[in-house]
Amino acid sequence: MNILFFLTPKNEVAYIYEDDSLRQALEKMEYHKYSAIPVINRNGKYVGTITEGDMLWGIKNKFNLSLKEAENVTVAAIDRRSDNRPVFADSTMEDLVDMALNQNFVPVVDDQKNFIGLVTRKDIIRYFYKKSQEVKKSDEIKVRTIVSN
């Protein structure tokens, strides 16, 4: 199965630029109710993922900031604990599922590493749940047919 079937395209995804201010990032995450968000550069390349925790630890340990002062700190200046590893658009379903086991979303990049969108764990689970329901219904129909004959 092609993983692009699950893709939420970049134009429908909230993301931040690495040169956005910390305040802009916090406000975007608050607005979308995200706890983590993809970070890209102005050329569209995926840089990584920043979390609420990354920002809070940066404010506390690195900058000792007020919200007003956070307007002068870029997202790139915040240390990230870990990044959601991306997959390429031509990756296999196994690669996608493997990443989704440990990440609530999987960034998808093209062969030039440009961010093109993401796949959420929720979308993958929803797909497989629907497939399991279809199999269950098919099996029930088969059993009824066998019993009626």
Secondary structure in CASP SS format (residue, H / E / C, confidence):
PFRMAT SS
TARGET T0000
AUTHOR 0000-0000-0000
METHOD secondary structure of the structure
MODEL  1
M C 1.00
N C 1.00
I H 1.00
L H 1.00
F H 1.00
F H 1.00
L C 1.00
T E 1.00
P E 1.00
K H 1.00
N H 1.00
E H 1.00
V C 1.00
A C 1.00
Y C 1.00
I E 1.00
Y E 1.00
E C 1.00
D C 1.00
D C 1.00
S E 1.00
L H 1.00
R H 1.00
Q H 1.00
A H 1.00
L H 1.00
E H 1.00
K H 1.00
M H 1.00
E H 1.00
Y H 1.00
H H 1.00
K C 1.00
Y C 1.00
S C 1.00
A E 1.00
I E 1.00
P E 1.00
V E 1.00
I E 1.00
N C 1.00
R C 1.00
N C 1.00
G C 1.00
K E 1.00
Y E 1.00
V E 1.00
G E 1.00
T E 1.00
I E 1.00
T E 1.00
E H 1.00
G H 1.00
D H 1.00
M H 1.00
L H 1.00
W H 1.00
G H 1.00
I H 1.00
K H 1.00
N H 1.00
K H 1.00
F H 1.00
N C 1.00
L C 1.00
S C 1.00
L C 1.00
K C 1.00
E H 1.00
A H 1.00
E H 1.00
N H 1.00
V C 1.00
T E 1.00
V H 1.00
A H 1.00
A H 1.00
I C 1.00
D C 1.00
R C 1.00
R C 1.00
S C 1.00
D C 1.00
N C 1.00
R C 1.00
P C 1.00
V E 1.00
F E 1.00
A C 1.00
D C 1.00
S C 1.00
T C 1.00
M H 1.00
E H 1.00
D H 1.00
L H 1.00
V H 1.00
D H 1.00
M H 1.00
A H 1.00
L C 1.00
N C 1.00
Q C 1.00
N C 1.00
F E 1.00
V E 1.00
P E 1.00
V E 1.00
V E 1.00
D C 1.00
D C 1.00
Q C 1.00
K C 1.00
N E 1.00
F E 1.00
I E 1.00
G E 1.00
L E 1.00
V E 1.00
T E 1.00
R H 1.00
K H 1.00
D H 1.00
I H 1.00
I H 1.00
R H 1.00
Y H 1.00
F H 1.00
Y H 1.00
K H 1.00
K H 1.00
S H 1.00
Q H 1.00
E H 1.00
V H 1.00
K H 1.00
K H 1.00
S H 1.00
D H 1.00
E H 1.00
I H 1.00
K H 1.00
V H 1.00
R H 1.00
T H 1.00
I H 1.00
V H 1.00
S H 1.00
N C 1.00
END
